[in-house]
Amino acid sequence: MMLAQTTTTGEALQIGLWVIAATAVLQALGAAMGIAKFFINRAEKRQVMISPEVVGRPDFDAHVSENRHQHENLFSKLGGMERGINGHLNSELKTLREERREDTRALHQEVNDVAKKVSGLEAANTLQNQRLAEINAKLDRVIERQGQKRESAAV
């Protein structure tokens, strides 16, 4: 509170400029450090060469044969797993195909049963229509006879 009372506008402006300048300097230093880290930590191309002393060591051949043996074991394990998975998938596919065939057969059987029932209904409907036509014809004849009897009785 006292600081605000004793400073003038010019002094406040000068302090603000110093703060801005200090911030700019810190940002520039941060950017410079980032660039320096980039160039310092840049990965350089490295070449690895086996020296003749290492190749000449007696345990080198044992290490190479051990490495080869481990690779062969890994490849055989991977091959066994692949064959096992292929066998399992093939058996699963075979099971699914058999289930699909059974489902298809059952569906066809149901469709055939429905078709038989529908054809039976069609035959029964045709027979009923024929009978209805016969009954209708008989009723027409009965009505005609009734009409002829009335006419002859009225005369």
ROKE-966197 format. One record per atom (N, C-alpha, C): x, y, z; residue in one letter; residue number from 1. Coordinates in Angstrom, 3 decimals. Example, Ala and Ser with C-alpha at 12.3 -4.5 7.8 and 13.67 -1.06 7.14 Angstrom:
! residues 2
+----------+----------+----------+-----+-----+
!        X !        Y !        Z ! res !   n !
+----------+----------+----------+-----+-----+
!   13.190 !   -5.690 !    7.800 !   A !   1 !
!   12.300 !   -4.500 !    7.800 !   A !   1 !
!   13.200 !   -3.300 !    7.800 !   A !   1 !
!   12.850 !   -2.250 !    7.080 !   S !   2 !
!   13.670 !   -1.060 !    7.140 !   S !   2 !
!   12.900 !    0.030 !    7.870 !   S !   2 !
+----------+----------+----------+-----+-----+
//
This chain:
! residues 155
+----------+----------+----------+-----+-----+
!        X !        Y !        Z ! res !   n !
+----------+----------+----------+-----+-----+
!    0.818 !   -1.177 !    0.000 !   M !   1 !
!    0.000 !    0.000 !    0.000 !   M !   1 !
!    0.866 !    1.246 !    0.000 !   M !   1 !
!    1.896 !    1.234 !    0.759 !   M !   2 !
!    2.792 !    2.392 !    0.807 !   M !   2 !
!    3.575 !    2.535 !   -0.494 !   M !   2 !
!    3.899 !    1.376 !   -1.102 !   L !   3 !
!    4.645 !    1.411 !   -2.350 !   L !   3 !
!    3.804 !    2.099 !   -3.421 !   L !   3 !
!    2.527 !    1.804 !   -3.469 !   A !   4 !
!    1.649 !    2.409 !   -4.458 !   A !   4 !
!    1.516 !    3.904 !   -4.233 !   A !   4 !
!    1.614 !    4.333 !   -3.022 !   Q !   5 !
!    1.470 !    5.752 !   -2.735 !   Q !   5 !
!    2.731 !    6.526 !   -3.092 !   Q !   5 !
!    3.906 !    5.894 !   -2.964 !   T !   6 !
!    5.148 !    6.620 !   -3.189 !   T !   6 !
!    5.601 !    6.593 !   -4.647 !   T !   6 !
!    5.089 !    5.660 !   -5.464 !   T !   7 !
!    5.532 !    5.603 !   -6.859 !   T !   7 !
!    4.655 !    6.481 !   -7.723 !   T !   7 !
!    5.273 !    7.008 !   -8.751 !   T !   8 !
!    4.537 !    7.830 !   -9.702 !   T !   8 !
!    4.249 !    7.000 !  -10.941 !   T !   8 !
!    3.538 !    7.561 !  -11.864 !   T !   9 !
!    3.169 !    6.869 !  -13.086 !   T !   9 !
!    4.400 !    6.526 !  -13.914 !   T !   9 !
!    5.348 !    7.379 !  -13.965 !   G !  10 !
!    6.574 !    7.131 !  -14.739 !   G !  10 !
!    7.371 !    5.983 !  -14.156 !   G !  10 !
!    7.453 !    5.953 !  -12.819 !   E !  11 !
!    8.188 !    4.865 !  -12.183 !   E !  11 !
!    7.475 !    3.536 !  -12.404 !   E !  11 !
!    6.137 !    3.492 !  -12.355 !   A !  12 !
!    5.366 !    2.273 !  -12.571 !   A !  12 !
!    5.575 !    1.766 !  -13.999 !   A !  12 !
!    5.624 !    2.681 !  -14.945 !   L !  13 !
!    5.858 !    2.312 !  -16.329 !   L !  13 !
!    7.242 !    1.711 !  -16.496 !   L !  13 !
!    8.235 !    2.300 !  -15.817 !   Q !  14 !
!    9.594 !    1.796 !  -15.903 !   Q !  14 !
!    9.684 !    0.394 !  -15.278 !   Q !  14 !
!    8.995 !    0.152 !  -14.171 !   I !  15 !
!    9.007 !   -1.169 !  -13.528 !   I !  15 !
!    8.333 !   -2.199 !  -14.441 !   I !  15 !
!    7.234 !   -1.823 !  -15.070 !   G !  16 !
!    6.532 !   -2.722 !  -15.991 !   G !  16 !
!    7.398 !   -3.108 !  -17.166 !   G !  16 !
!    8.153 !   -2.143 !  -17.705 !   L !  17 !
!    9.049 !   -2.436 !  -18.825 !   L !  17 !
!   10.150 !   -3.391 !  -18.405 !   L !  17 !
!   10.691 !   -3.202 !  -17.168 !   W !  18 !
!   11.734 !   -4.106 !  -16.674 !   W !  18 !
!   11.186 !   -5.537 !  -16.522 !   W !  18 !
!    9.957 !   -5.658 !  -16.044 !   V !  19 !
!    9.344 !   -6.997 !  -15.885 !   V !  19 !
!    9.157 !   -7.647 !  -17.249 !   V !  19 !
!    8.683 !   -6.886 !  -18.228 !   I !  20 !
!    8.495 !   -7.414 !  -19.582 !   I !  20 !
!    9.835 !   -7.825 !  -20.179 !   I !  20 !
!   10.871 !   -6.999 !  -19.972 !   A !  21 !
!   12.196 !   -7.312 !  -20.506 !   A !  21 !
!   12.746 !   -8.579 !  -19.847 !   A !  21 !
!   12.571 !   -8.719 !  -18.529 !   A !  22 !
!   13.058 !   -9.904 !  -17.835 !   A !  22 !
!   12.340 !  -11.157 !  -18.338 !   A !  22 !
!   11.048 !  -11.053 !  -18.579 !   T !  23 !
!   10.277 !  -12.193 !  -19.101 !   T !  23 !
!   10.767 !  -12.570 !  -20.491 !   T !  23 !
!   11.023 !  -11.595 !  -21.340 !   A !  24 !
!   11.526 !  -11.859 !  -22.684 !   A !  24 !
!   12.890 !  -12.528 !  -22.628 !   A !  24 !
!   13.765 !  -12.083 !  -21.722 !   V !  25 !
!   15.096 !  -12.683 !  -21.589 !   V !  25 !
!   14.969 !  -14.139 !  -21.134 !   V !  25 !
!   14.066 !  -14.413 !  -20.178 !   L !  26 !
!   13.871 !  -15.794 !  -19.707 !   L !  26 !
!   13.326 !  -16.689 !  -20.818 !   L !  26 !
!   12.419 !  -16.161 !  -21.621 !   Q !  27 !
!   11.902 !  -16.946 !  -22.748 !   Q !  27 !
!   12.993 !  -17.226 !  -23.763 !   Q !  27 !
!   13.833 !  -16.263 !  -24.046 !   A !  28 !
!   14.933 !  -16.457 !  -24.994 !   A !  28 !
!   15.908 !  -17.494 !  -24.460 !   A !  28 !
!   16.209 !  -17.440 !  -23.153 !   L !  29 !
!   17.103 !  -18.439 !  -22.558 !   L !  29 !
!   16.489 !  -19.840 !  -22.641 !   L !  29 !
!   15.194 !  -19.957 !  -22.400 !   G !  30 !
!   14.517 !  -21.251 !  -22.504 !   G !  30 !
!   14.583 !  -21.810 !  -23.915 !   G !  30 !
!   14.365 !  -20.942 !  -24.910 !   A !  31 !
!   14.436 !  -21.380 !  -26.306 !   A !  31 !
!   15.851 !  -21.800 !  -26.661 !   A !  31 !
!   16.840 !  -21.052 !  -26.188 !   A !  32 !
!   18.240 !  -21.383 !  -26.465 !   A !  32 !
!   18.602 !  -22.722 !  -25.823 !   A !  32 !
!   18.109 !  -22.955 !  -24.616 !   M !  33 !
!   18.388 !  -24.227 !  -23.942 !   M !  33 !
!   17.737 !  -25.384 !  -24.692 !   M !  33 !
!   16.545 !  -25.159 !  -25.197 !   G !  34 !
!   15.870 !  -26.207 !  -25.968 !   G !  34 !
!   16.636 !  -26.554 !  -27.226 !   G !  34 !
!   17.122 !  -25.536 !  -27.915 !   I !  35 !
!   17.911 !  -25.762 !  -29.134 !   I !  35 !
!   19.208 !  -26.475 !  -28.792 !   I !  35 !
!   19.852 !  -26.069 !  -27.703 !   A !  36 !
!   21.106 !  -26.701 !  -27.288 !   A !  36 !
!   20.881 !  -28.167 !  -26.939 !   A !  36 !
!   19.810 !  -28.470 !  -26.227 !   K !  37 !
!   19.503 !  -29.862 !  -25.880 !   K !  37 !
!   19.254 !  -30.686 !  -27.134 !   K !  37 !
!   18.582 !  -30.077 !  -28.114 !   F !  38 !
!   18.317 !  -30.800 !  -29.359 !   F !  38 !
!   19.615 !  -31.228 !  -30.021 !   F !  38 !
!   20.573 !  -30.313 !  -30.111 !   F !  39 !
!   21.825 !  -30.639 !  -30.792 !   F !  39 !
!   22.725 !  -31.520 !  -29.936 !   F !  39 !
!   22.655 !  -31.386 !  -28.631 !   I !  40 !
!   23.498 !  -32.210 !  -27.758 !   I !  40 !
!   22.993 !  -33.649 !  -27.734 !   I !  40 !
!   21.697 !  -33.835 !  -27.644 !   N !  41 !
!   21.120 !  -35.177 !  -27.517 !   N !  41 !
!   20.768 !  -35.808 !  -28.857 !   N !  41 !
!   21.169 !  -35.197 !  -29.927 !   R !  42 !
!   20.864 !  -35.735 !  -31.242 !   R !  42 !
!   21.550 !  -37.078 !  -31.420 !   R !  42 !
!   20.781 !  -38.066 !  -31.869 !   A !  43 !
!   21.336 !  -39.416 !  -32.042 !   A !  43 !
!   22.236 !  -39.425 !  -33.273 !   A !  43 !
!   23.393 !  -39.953 !  -33.066 !   E !  44 !
!   24.321 !  -40.059 !  -34.188 !   E !  44 !
!   24.331 !  -41.496 !  -34.662 !   E !  44 !
!   24.646 !  -41.681 !  -35.902 !   K !  45 !
!   24.686 !  -43.008 !  -36.477 !   K !  45 !
!   25.842 !  -43.767 !  -35.842 !   K !  45 !
!   25.481 !  -44.918 !  -35.296 !   R !  46 !
!   26.500 !  -45.718 !  -34.628 !   R !  46 !
!   26.688 !  -47.005 !  -35.394 !   R !  46 !
!   27.905 !  -47.427 !  -35.464 !   Q !  47 !
!   28.216 !  -48.684 !  -36.112 !   Q !  47 !
!   28.818 !  -49.615 !  -35.075 !   Q !  47 !
!   28.319 !  -50.822 !  -35.086 !   V !  48 !
!   28.839 !  -51.816 !  -34.157 !   V !  48 !
!   29.636 !  -52.817 !  -34.971 !   V !  48 !
!   30.829 !  -52.995 !  -34.570 !   M !  49 !
!   31.700 !  -53.948 !  -35.271 !   M !  49 !
!   32.204 !  -54.949 !  -34.241 !   M !  49 !
!   32.226 !  -56.184 !  -34.650 !   I !  50 !
!   32.750 !  -57.221 !  -33.766 !   I !  50 !
!   34.257 !  -57.281 !  -33.984 !   I !  50 !
!   34.942 !  -57.124 !  -32.906 !   S !  51 !
!   36.405 !  -57.126 !  -33.021 !   S !  51 !
!   36.912 !  -58.563 !  -33.174 !   S !  51 !
!   38.047 !  -58.707 !  -33.763 !   P !  52 !
!   38.609 !  -60.051 !  -33.970 !   P !  52 !
!   38.890 !  -60.770 !  -32.646 !   P !  52 !
!   39.153 !  -60.013 !  -31.576 !   E !  53 !
!   39.414 !  -60.674 !  -30.300 !   E !  53 !
!   38.169 !  -61.392 !  -29.793 !   E !  53 !
!   36.995 !  -60.765 !  -29.993 !   V !  54 !
!   35.759 !  -61.371 !  -29.518 !   V !  54 !
!   35.447 !  -62.629 !  -30.310 !   V !  54 !
!   35.652 !  -62.568 !  -31.625 !   V !  55 !
!   35.384 !  -63.729 !  -32.464 !   V !  55 !
!   36.347 !  -64.854 !  -32.123 !   V !  55 !
!   37.529 !  -64.519 !  -31.746 !   G !  56 !
!   38.527 !  -65.536 !  -31.433 !   G !  56 !
!   38.345 !  -66.157 !  -30.059 !   G !  56 !
!   37.488 !  -65.598 !  -29.219 !   R !  57 !
!   37.299 !  -66.146 !  -27.878 !   R !  57 !
!   36.626 !  -67.511 !  -27.961 !   R !  57 !
!   36.967 !  -68.418 !  -27.073 !   P !  58 !
!   36.405 !  -69.774 !  -27.146 !   P !  58 !
!   34.900 !  -69.819 !  -26.851 !   P !  58 !
!   34.407 !  -68.917 !  -26.036 !   D !  59 !
!   32.979 !  -68.957 !  -25.711 !   D !  59 !
!   32.100 !  -68.312 !  -26.785 !   D !  59 !
!   32.698 !  -67.669 !  -27.793 !   F !  60 !
!   31.920 !  -67.037 !  -28.851 !   F !  60 !
!   31.161 !  -68.077 !  -29.666 !   F !  60 !
!   31.834 !  -69.143 !  -30.066 !   D !  61 !
!   31.168 !  -70.200 !  -30.839 !   D !  61 !
!   30.058 !  -70.847 !  -30.019 !   D !  61 !
!   30.301 !  -71.019 !  -28.729 !   A !  62 !
!   29.269 !  -71.594 !  -27.868 !   A !  62 !
!   28.075 !  -70.637 !  -27.784 !   A !  62 !
!   28.368 !  -69.357 !  -27.695 !   H !  63 !
!   27.292 !  -68.364 !  -27.647 !   H !  63 !
!   26.491 !  -68.366 !  -28.954 !   H !  63 !
!   27.169 !  -68.457 !  -30.077 !   V !  64 !
!   26.492 !  -68.486 !  -31.378 !   V !  64 !
!   25.628 !  -69.739 !  -31.485 !   V !  64 !
!   26.158 !  -70.885 !  -31.077 !   S !  65 !
!   25.366 !  -72.116 !  -31.166 !   S !  65 !
!   24.181 !  -72.069 !  -30.190 !   S !  65 !
!   24.392 !  -71.501 !  -29.002 !   E !  66 !
!   23.298 !  -71.348 !  -28.041 !   E !  66 !
!   22.212 !  -70.435 !  -28.609 !   E !  66 !
!   22.644 !  -69.357 !  -29.228 !   N !  67 !
!   21.708 !  -68.410 !  -29.843 !   N !  67 !
!   20.922 !  -69.102 !  -30.964 !   N !  67 !
!   21.603 !  -69.856 !  -31.796 !   R !  68 !
!   20.952 !  -70.570 !  -32.887 !   R !  68 !
!   19.949 !  -71.588 !  -32.320 !   R !  68 !
!   20.358 !  -72.286 !  -31.273 !   H !  69 !
!   19.488 !  -73.283 !  -30.652 !   H !  69 !
!   18.232 !  -72.615 !  -30.069 !   H !  69 !
!   18.392 !  -71.473 !  -29.420 !   Q !  70 !
!   17.244 !  -70.753 !  -28.869 !   Q !  70 !
!   16.298 !  -70.290 !  -29.977 !   Q !  70 !
!   16.875 !  -69.830 !  -31.079 !   H !  71 !
!   16.041 !  -69.406 !  -32.206 !   H !  71 !
!   15.253 !  -70.591 !  -32.773 !   H !  71 !
!   15.933 !  -71.737 !  -32.907 !   E !  72 !
!   15.241 !  -72.920 !  -33.423 !   E !  72 !
!   14.112 !  -73.333 !  -32.487 !   E !  72 !
!   14.366 !  -73.276 !  -31.175 !   N !  73 !
!   13.321 !  -73.616 !  -30.207 !   N !  73 !
!   12.134 !  -72.661 !  -30.321 !   N !  73 !
!   12.457 !  -71.364 !  -30.444 !   L !  74 !
!   11.379 !  -70.377 !  -30.576 !   L !  74 !
!   10.560 !  -70.611 !  -31.842 !   L !  74 !
!   11.263 !  -70.870 !  -32.952 !   F !  75 !
!   10.552 !  -71.095 !  -34.207 !   F !  75 !
!    9.715 !  -72.363 !  -34.146 !   F !  75 !
!   10.227 !  -73.416 !  -33.499 !   S !  76 !
!    9.444 !  -74.646 !  -33.394 !   S !  76 !
!    8.230 !  -74.434 !  -32.495 !   S !  76 !
!    8.414 !  -73.665 !  -31.404 !   K !  77 !
!    7.269 !  -73.362 !  -30.537 !   K !  77 !
!    6.219 !  -72.556 !  -31.289 !   K !  77 !
!    6.680 !  -71.554 !  -32.025 !   L !  78 !
!    5.740 !  -70.744 !  -32.807 !   L !  78 !
!    5.025 !  -71.586 !  -33.859 !   L !  78 !
!    5.779 !  -72.469 !  -34.518 !   G !  79 !
!    5.164 !  -73.345 !  -35.520 !   G !  79 !
!    4.143 !  -74.275 !  -34.886 !   G !  79 !
!    4.474 !  -74.824 !  -33.711 !   G !  80 !
!    3.532 !  -75.695 !  -33.013 !   G !  80 !
!    2.276 !  -74.949 !  -32.600 !   G !  80 !
!    2.469 !  -73.741 !  -32.101 !   M !  81 !
!    1.305 !  -72.932 !  -31.724 !   M !  81 !
!    0.455 !  -72.620 !  -32.942 !   M !  81 !
!    1.105 !  -72.296 !  -34.046 !   E !  82 !
!    0.367 !  -71.972 !  -35.267 !   E !  82 !
!   -0.418 !  -73.185 !  -35.759 !   E !  82 !
!    0.225 !  -74.368 !  -35.740 !   R !  83 !
!   -0.488 !  -75.576 !  -36.162 !   R !  83 !
!   -1.644 !  -75.875 !  -35.221 !   R !  83 !
!   -1.415 !  -75.692 !  -33.922 !   G !  84 !
!   -2.477 !  -75.934 !  -32.948 !   G !  84 !
!   -3.648 !  -74.995 !  -33.143 !   G !  84 !
!   -3.338 !  -73.727 !  -33.355 !   I !  85 !
!   -4.404 !  -72.740 !  -33.569 !   I !  85 !
!   -5.138 !  -73.041 !  -34.870 !   I !  85 !
!   -4.389 !  -73.383 !  -35.924 !   N !  86 !
!   -5.039 !  -73.713 !  -37.194 !   N !  86 !
!   -5.945 !  -74.922 !  -37.031 !   N !  86 !
!   -5.462 !  -75.950 !  -36.318 !   G !  87 !
!   -6.283 !  -77.137 !  -36.092 !   G !  87 !
!   -7.534 !  -76.802 !  -35.307 !   G !  87 !
!   -7.373 !  -75.992 !  -34.283 !   H !  88 !
!   -8.525 !  -75.596 !  -33.461 !   H !  88 !
!   -9.525 !  -74.796 !  -34.292 !   H !  88 !
!   -9.027 !  -73.848 !  -35.080 !   L !  89 !
!   -9.920 !  -73.045 !  -35.914 !   L !  89 !
!  -10.629 !  -73.904 !  -36.962 !   L !  89 !
!   -9.880 !  -74.855 !  -37.548 !   N !  90 !
!  -10.500 !  -75.733 !  -38.543 !   N !  90 !
!  -11.595 !  -76.587 !  -37.918 !   N !  90 !
!  -11.335 !  -77.120 !  -36.716 !   S !  91 !
!  -12.368 !  -77.929 !  -36.060 !   S !  91 !
!  -13.567 !  -77.063 !  -35.684 !   S !  91 !
!  -13.312 !  -75.847 !  -35.254 !   E !  92 !
!  -14.408 !  -74.938 !  -34.903 !   E !  92 !
!  -15.231 !  -74.603 !  -36.151 !   E !  92 !
!  -14.548 !  -74.348 !  -37.276 !   L !  93 !
!  -15.265 !  -74.070 !  -38.521 !   L !  93 !
!  -16.083 !  -75.280 !  -38.956 !   L !  93 !
!  -15.514 !  -76.474 !  -38.800 !   K !  94 !
!  -16.229 !  -77.694 !  -39.173 !   K !  94 !
!  -17.488 !  -77.841 !  -38.318 !   K !  94 !
!  -17.356 !  -77.594 !  -37.024 !   T !  95 !
!  -18.510 !  -77.670 !  -36.120 !   T !  95 !
!  -19.577 !  -76.657 !  -36.522 !   T !  95 !
!  -19.148 !  -75.442 !  -36.814 !   L !  96 !
!  -20.107 !  -74.404 !  -37.213 !   L !  96 !
!  -20.820 !  -74.766 !  -38.520 !   L !  96 !
!  -20.073 !  -75.340 !  -39.463 !   R !  97 !
!  -20.686 !  -75.747 !  -40.736 !   R !  97 !
!  -21.721 !  -76.845 !  -40.503 !   R !  97 !
!  -21.382 !  -77.823 !  -39.642 !   E !  98 !
!  -22.333 !  -78.898 !  -39.352 !   E !  98 !
!  -23.590 !  -78.347 !  -38.673 !   E !  98 !
!  -23.406 !  -77.425 !  -37.747 !   E !  99 !
!  -24.562 !  -76.813 !  -37.091 !   E !  99 !
!  -25.423 !  -76.062 !  -38.102 !   E !  99 !
!  -24.769 !  -75.361 !  -39.030 !   R ! 100 !
!  -25.521 !  -74.620 !  -40.054 !   R ! 100 !
!  -26.306 !  -75.582 !  -40.930 !   R ! 100 !
!  -25.679 !  -76.714 !  -41.298 !   R ! 101 !
!  -26.394 !  -77.703 !  -42.122 !   R ! 101 !
!  -27.603 !  -78.254 !  -41.372 !   R ! 101 !
!  -27.421 !  -78.584 !  -40.098 !   E ! 102 !
!  -28.534 !  -79.103 !  -39.302 !   E ! 102 !
!  -29.644 !  -78.067 !  -39.186 !   E ! 102 !
!  -29.275 !  -76.830 !  -38.938 !   D ! 103 !
!  -30.272 !  -75.764 !  -38.844 !   D ! 103 !
!  -31.005 !  -75.583 !  -40.169 !   D ! 103 !
!  -30.265 !  -75.667 !  -41.269 !   T ! 104 !
!  -30.876 !  -75.524 !  -42.594 !   T ! 104 !
!  -31.847 !  -76.669 !  -42.855 !   T ! 104 !
!  -31.424 !  -77.899 !  -42.493 !   R ! 105 !
!  -32.316 !  -79.047 !  -42.681 !   R ! 105 !
!  -33.598 !  -78.872 !  -41.868 !   R ! 105 !
!  -33.446 !  -78.455 !  -40.601 !   A ! 106 !
!  -34.618 !  -78.267 !  -39.754 !   A ! 106 !
!  -35.524 !  -77.182 !  -40.329 !   A ! 106 !
!  -34.938 !  -76.110 !  -40.817 !   L ! 107 !
!  -35.720 !  -75.015 !  -41.399 !   L ! 107 !
!  -36.454 !  -75.485 !  -42.653 !   L ! 107 !
!  -35.773 !  -76.274 !  -43.504 !   H ! 108 !
!  -36.412 !  -76.797 !  -44.709 !   H ! 108 !
!  -37.569 !  -77.727 !  -44.327 !   H ! 108 !
!  -37.362 !  -78.536 !  -43.290 !   Q ! 109 !
!  -38.418 !  -79.442 !  -42.854 !   Q ! 109 !
!  -39.639 !  -78.653 !  -42.390 !   Q ! 109 !
!  -39.408 !  -77.597 !  -41.623 !   E ! 110 !
!  -40.524 !  -76.767 !  -41.159 !   E ! 110 !
!  -41.242 !  -76.098 !  -42.331 !   E ! 110 !
!  -40.460 !  -75.598 !  -43.294 !   V ! 111 !
!  -41.063 !  -74.959 !  -44.470 !   V ! 111 !
!  -41.878 !  -75.982 !  -45.255 !   V ! 111 !
!  -41.357 !  -77.204 !  -45.399 !   N ! 112 !
!  -42.091 !  -78.248 !  -46.122 !   N ! 112 !
!  -43.384 !  -78.612 !  -45.385 !   N ! 112 !
!  -43.320 !  -78.682 !  -44.055 !   D ! 113 !
!  -44.530 !  -78.975 !  -43.284 !   D ! 113 !
!  -45.577 !  -77.886 !  -43.484 !   D ! 113 !
!  -45.154 !  -76.650 !  -43.444 !   V ! 114 !
!  -46.086 !  -75.532 !  -43.662 !   V ! 114 !
!  -46.644 !  -75.589 !  -45.079 !   V ! 114 !
!  -45.802 !  -75.923 !  -46.056 !   A ! 115 !
!  -46.263 !  -76.001 !  -47.444 !   A ! 115 !
!  -47.318 !  -77.101 !  -47.596 !   A ! 115 !
!  -47.104 !  -78.242 !  -46.928 !   K ! 116 !
!  -48.090 !  -79.326 !  -46.994 !   K ! 116 !
!  -49.414 !  -78.888 !  -46.382 !   K ! 116 !
!  -49.331 !  -78.205 !  -45.248 !   K ! 117 !
!  -50.556 !  -77.744 !  -44.595 !   K ! 117 !
!  -51.289 !  -76.727 !  -45.460 !   K ! 117 !
!  -50.536 !  -75.830 !  -46.081 !   V ! 118 !
!  -51.156 !  -74.824 !  -46.953 !   V ! 118 !
!  -51.809 !  -75.496 !  -48.154 !   V ! 118 !
!  -51.127 !  -76.475 !  -48.743 !   S ! 119 !
!  -51.731 !  -77.148 !  -49.907 !   S ! 119 !
!  -52.972 !  -77.922 !  -49.486 !   S ! 119 !
!  -52.962 !  -78.507 !  -48.271 !   G ! 120 !
!  -54.162 !  -79.181 !  -47.764 !   G ! 120 !
!  -55.305 !  -78.200 !  -47.587 !   G ! 120 !
!  -54.996 !  -77.031 !  -47.063 !   L ! 121 !
!  -56.019 !  -75.997 !  -46.894 !   L ! 121 !
!  -56.553 !  -75.526 !  -48.245 !   L ! 121 !
!  -55.678 !  -75.428 !  -49.221 !   E ! 122 !
!  -56.124 !  -75.018 !  -50.553 !   E ! 122 !
!  -57.081 !  -76.053 !  -51.138 !   E ! 122 !
!  -56.754 !  -77.344 !  -50.960 !   A ! 123 !
!  -57.628 !  -78.399 !  -51.488 !   A ! 123 !
!  -58.974 !  -78.385 !  -50.765 !   A ! 123 !
!  -58.932 !  -78.223 !  -49.436 !   A ! 124 !
!  -60.185 !  -78.176 !  -48.678 !   A ! 124 !
!  -61.011 !  -76.962 !  -49.095 !   A ! 124 !
!  -60.366 !  -75.841 !  -49.331 !   N ! 125 !
!  -61.060 !  -74.622 !  -49.743 !   N ! 125 !
!  -61.709 !  -74.818 !  -51.115 !   N ! 125 !
!  -60.996 !  -75.454 !  -52.021 !   T ! 126 !
!  -61.538 !  -75.713 !  -53.358 !   T ! 126 !
!  -62.767 !  -76.626 !  -53.261 !   T ! 126 !
!  -62.655 !  -77.655 !  -52.438 !   L ! 127 !
!  -63.772 !  -78.585 !  -52.264 !   L ! 127 !
!  -64.975 !  -77.865 !  -51.652 !   L ! 127 !
!  -64.736 !  -77.030 !  -50.668 !   Q ! 128 !
!  -65.846 !  -76.276 !  -50.062 !   Q ! 128 !
!  -66.479 !  -75.335 !  -51.063 !   Q ! 128 !
!  -65.657 !  -74.698 !  -51.877 !   N ! 129 !
!  -66.220 !  -73.797 !  -52.906 !   N ! 129 !
!  -67.099 !  -74.575 !  -53.889 !   N ! 129 !
!  -66.657 !  -75.785 !  -54.263 !   Q ! 130 !
!  -67.471 !  -76.597 !  -55.168 !   Q ! 130 !
!  -68.797 !  -76.966 !  -54.506 !   Q ! 130 !
!  -68.738 !  -77.347 !  -53.252 !   R ! 131 !
!  -69.960 !  -77.718 !  -52.535 !   R ! 131 !
!  -70.881 !  -76.510 !  -52.391 !   R ! 131 !
!  -70.286 !  -75.356 !  -52.092 !   L ! 132 !
!  -71.111 !  -74.148 !  -51.993 !   L ! 132 !
!  -71.782 !  -73.823 !  -53.325 !   L ! 132 !
!  -71.057 !  -74.027 !  -54.425 !   A ! 133 !
!  -71.652 !  -73.777 !  -55.744 !   A ! 133 !
!  -72.810 !  -74.753 !  -55.993 !   A ! 133 !
!  -72.652 !  -76.016 !  -55.601 !   E ! 134 !
!  -73.727 !  -76.996 !  -55.770 !   E ! 134 !
!  -74.935 !  -76.608 !  -54.916 !   E ! 134 !
!  -74.677 !  -76.213 !  -53.655 !   I ! 135 !
!  -75.778 !  -75.817 !  -52.765 !   I ! 135 !
!  -76.476 !  -74.590 !  -53.321 !   I ! 135 !
!  -75.702 !  -73.659 !  -53.844 !   N ! 136 !
!  -76.280 !  -72.442 !  -54.422 !   N ! 136 !
!  -77.169 !  -72.797 !  -55.616 !   N ! 136 !
!  -76.704 !  -73.727 !  -56.435 !   A ! 137 !
!  -77.501 !  -74.131 !  -57.606 !   A ! 137 !
!  -78.794 !  -74.807 !  -57.153 !   A ! 137 !
!  -78.705 !  -75.661 !  -56.136 !   K ! 138 !
!  -79.908 !  -76.334 !  -55.630 !   K ! 138 !
!  -80.885 !  -75.320 !  -55.047 !   K ! 138 !
!  -80.367 !  -74.342 !  -54.306 !   L ! 139 !
!  -81.243 !  -73.315 !  -53.752 !   L ! 139 !
!  -81.940 !  -72.532 !  -54.866 !   L ! 139 !
!  -81.193 !  -72.225 !  -55.922 !   D ! 140 !
!  -81.807 !  -71.512 !  -57.047 !   D ! 140 !
!  -82.950 !  -72.343 !  -57.647 !   D ! 140 !
!  -82.750 !  -73.648 !  -57.811 !   R ! 141 !
!  -83.796 !  -74.511 !  -58.368 !   R ! 141 !
!  -85.013 !  -74.575 !  -57.434 !   R ! 141 !
!  -84.717 !  -74.658 !  -56.098 !   V ! 142 !
!  -85.821 !  -74.708 !  -55.131 !   V ! 142 !
!  -86.600 !  -73.405 !  -55.188 !   V ! 142 !
!  -85.938 !  -72.283 !  -55.287 !   I ! 143 !
!  -86.603 !  -70.983 !  -55.341 !   I ! 143 !
!  -87.423 !  -70.885 !  -56.621 !   I ! 143 !
!  -86.883 !  -71.380 !  -57.732 !   E ! 144 !
!  -87.625 !  -71.348 !  -58.997 !   E ! 144 !
!  -88.881 !  -72.208 !  -58.893 !   E ! 144 !
!  -88.797 !  -73.380 !  -58.288 !   R ! 145 !
!  -89.944 !  -74.258 !  -58.140 !   R ! 145 !
!  -90.995 !  -73.600 !  -57.246 !   R ! 145 !
!  -90.507 !  -72.959 !  -56.175 !   Q ! 146 !
!  -91.440 !  -72.275 !  -55.279 !   Q ! 146 !
!  -92.155 !  -71.165 !  -56.040 !   Q ! 146 !
!  -91.439 !  -70.467 !  -56.849 !   G ! 147 !
!  -92.048 !  -69.378 !  -57.630 !   G ! 147 !
!  -93.049 !  -69.919 !  -58.631 !   G ! 147 !
!  -92.768 !  -71.057 !  -59.276 !   Q ! 148 !
!  -93.682 !  -71.654 !  -60.248 !   Q ! 148 !
!  -94.939 !  -72.157 !  -59.544 !   Q ! 148 !
!  -94.805 !  -72.689 !  -58.338 !   K ! 149 !
!  -95.963 !  -73.184 !  -57.593 !   K ! 149 !
!  -96.868 !  -72.021 !  -57.216 !   K ! 149 !
!  -96.331 !  -70.894 !  -56.840 !   R ! 150 !
!  -97.123 !  -69.720 !  -56.467 !   R ! 150 !
!  -97.871 !  -69.174 !  -57.686 !   R ! 150 !
!  -97.201 !  -69.165 !  -58.812 !   E ! 151 !
!  -97.810 !  -68.649 !  -60.010 !   E ! 151 !
!  -98.980 !  -69.562 !  -60.464 !   E ! 151 !
!  -98.771 !  -70.849 !  -60.385 !   S ! 152 !
!  -99.831 !  -71.752 !  -60.791 !   S ! 152 !
! -100.997 !  -71.729 !  -59.763 !   S ! 152 !
! -100.710 !  -71.485 !  -58.519 !   A ! 153 !
! -101.783 !  -71.410 !  -57.533 !   A ! 153 !
! -102.514 !  -70.068 !  -57.687 !   A ! 153 !
! -101.903 !  -69.037 !  -58.119 !   A ! 154 !
! -102.516 !  -67.725 !  -58.251 !   A ! 154 !
! -103.384 !  -67.686 !  -59.510 !   A ! 154 !
! -103.173 !  -68.433 !  -60.462 !   V ! 155 !
! -103.932 !  -68.400 !  -61.698 !   V ! 155 !
! -105.170 !  -69.140 !  -61.530 !   V ! 155 !
+----------+----------+----------+-----+-----+
//
